[in-house]
Amino acid sequence: MVDLKFFDNLDSREKNTYLAALHRATKPGAKLFMFVLAGYPSFKIILPANRFAITYQGETTYGLLIEGDVPMVEIHAVRRP
């Protein structure tokens, strides 16, 4: 699964609902690739709480034609049973 900035647009309750739905829709071991805005570390708490293990976290940028590069965090996670 790939999430490109969708997660950032949700409030805390909606993030939990979204991740619970992803968990239900996938099998153990499914991989989640997310790109979230830098400076919003809520994923560090919300992903593990919803049974996704973070396997990679790194800095990257998201290029926008009008605004230039936006600092982002690339996250890889694996669905736990």
FENNORCOR-V582438 format. One record per backbone hydrogen bond with DSSP energy under -0.5 kcal/mol. NH is the residue of the N-H (numbers start at 1). CO is the residue of the C=O. E is the energy in kcal/mol with one decimal. If there is no record, write none. Layout:
NH|CO|E / NH|CO|E
//
This chain:
3|33|-3.1 / 4|2|-0.5 / 5|3|-0.8 / 5|35|-1.9 / 9|5|-0.5 / 9|6|-1.6 / 10|7|-1.5 / 15|11|-2.6 / 16|12|-1.9 / 17|13|-2.1 / 18|14|-2.8 / 19|15|-2.5 / 20|16|-2.2 / 21|17|-2.0 / 22|18|-2.2 / 23|19|-2.3 / 24|20|-2.2 / 25|21|-2.0 / 26|22|-0.6 / 26|23|-0.8 / 29|79|-2.5 / 30|27|-2.1 / 32|77|-3.1 / 33|1|-2.7 / 34|32|-0.5 / 34|75|-2.9 / 35|3|-2.2 / 36|73|-2.3 / 38|71|-1.8 / 40|37|-1.1 / 43|40|-0.7 / 44|41|-2.0 / 45|42|-1.4 / 46|42|-2.6 / 47|43|-2.0 / 49|45|-1.6 / 50|46|-1.1 / 50|47|-1.0 / 51|48|-1.6 / 52|47|-1.8 / 53|78|-2.9 / 54|52|-0.5 / 55|76|-2.8 / 56|76|-1.6 / 58|74|-2.3 / 60|72|-2.2 / 62|70|-2.1 / 63|61|-0.5 / 64|68|-1.7 / 68|64|-1.9 / 70|62|-2.2 / 72|60|-2.7 / 73|36|-3.0 / 74|58|-3.4 / 75|34|-3.0 / 76|56|-2.3 / 77|32|-2.5 / 78|53|-2.4 / 79|30|-2.8 / 80|51|-3.1
//
